[in-house]
Amino acid sequence: MLKIDSPEEVRKNEKIDQKILSQILKDKLGSSSNLFELKQYRKGYSNLTYNIYWKNKEFVLRKAPFGAAVKGGHDMKREFDILSKLSLHYDKVPKTYFYYNNKNVLDFDFYLMEKLKGIILRPNTSSSLMPNKTTLKKLSKNFIKTLSELHDLDFRKIGLEFLGKGQGYAKRQIYGWSERYNKSKTDEIKEMNYLIKWLIDNLPKKENYSLIHNDFKYDNLVLNQNDCSTIVGVLDWEMSTIGDPMFDLGTSLGYWVQNNDHPLLKKISLSSTTSEGNPTRMELINMYEGFSKIKVDYPVYYYVFGLFKISVIVQQIYFRYKKGYTNDDRFSNLLSIVRICSLVAYQSIKKNKIDDLF
């Protein structure tokens, strides 16, 4: 049976001074507490997430990873502002409490938010612990329905215009992620070079604009602990912006690994989507078209973009590991993810489809 996502002891090289943090919490939350405990959610690869137990209540603290210096990434104030505004109009995001940025006290900024209790399907969740076929079928529909609902939100009414201008989004994405890859490149991967040129040469001529999450996948969703087919929260809004919803869908497709995919793609566990009951990527697209009433004209392009973006994100994390900014052993084999994701994207282009590629 699946368990509620639980924090663990803080990694040695990612500790926070608890005395200083306790004083900050006292100042911001209005009272001191002898019931103070700090733990860490250790499953993610990007921003660091901590669990705080304070006066019989739990909170979540988010901060950038140590050594992160990616332009436009790991912006805690931006993420705090998104959640603060969005939570007033949308019931599937945690409420925020405060943002803290005083380098005279701490050498990093962070924000504190509500803890949403529930179940998270992690990429390495054992198949024996996964929900049954019927539940997963319902969940996958709610997954796509929730994504289409996000795209239908009025970002102007919510006050999120500051996230981006929309127009020209596709070109900025392809050139931007290509530049990030080249700046974090550690090894020569011919498929990545091919993808960059292909994505530029085949830029979509038509774009729509909406609020997009940009990292929408199972392990960024909190599920109802009594009914795993029901989504109670959407987490990790770090990369959300105003852009083309097709690219958001493409990112989700990139993480959506199927049971008949390349064995190496299944091995790296991008998501927990290989269990029976989960649809194919084309079935996801058909569901999205049904919920959103938007035609997905070129699924290969958006799927390839999703895999390319995942490859670049992983490459950036691997670059930090190679530079010695983190000694987390999980990062040592990340280059294999870049290699297999770019290979699968290349195969999708050559076969001009997104399912049954090998």
Secondary structure, DSSP 8 states (H G I E B T S, - for coil): -------B---GGG---HHHHHHHHHHHHSS--S-EEEEEE-S-SSSEEEEEEETTEEEEEEE--TT---TT-S-HHHHHHHHHHHTTT-TTS--EEEEE--TTT-SS-EEEEE---SB---TT--GGGS--HHHHHHHHHHHHHHHHHHHHS-HHHHT-GGG---TTHHHHHHHHHHHHHHHH--S--HHHHHHHHHHHHT--S----EEE-S--SGGGEEEETTEEEEEEEE---TT-EEE-HHHHHHHHHHH---TTS-HHHHHTTS-S--STT---HHHHHHHHHHHH----S-HHHHHHHHHHHHHHHHHHHHHHHHTTS---GGGGGTHHHHHHHHHHHHHHHHHT-SS---
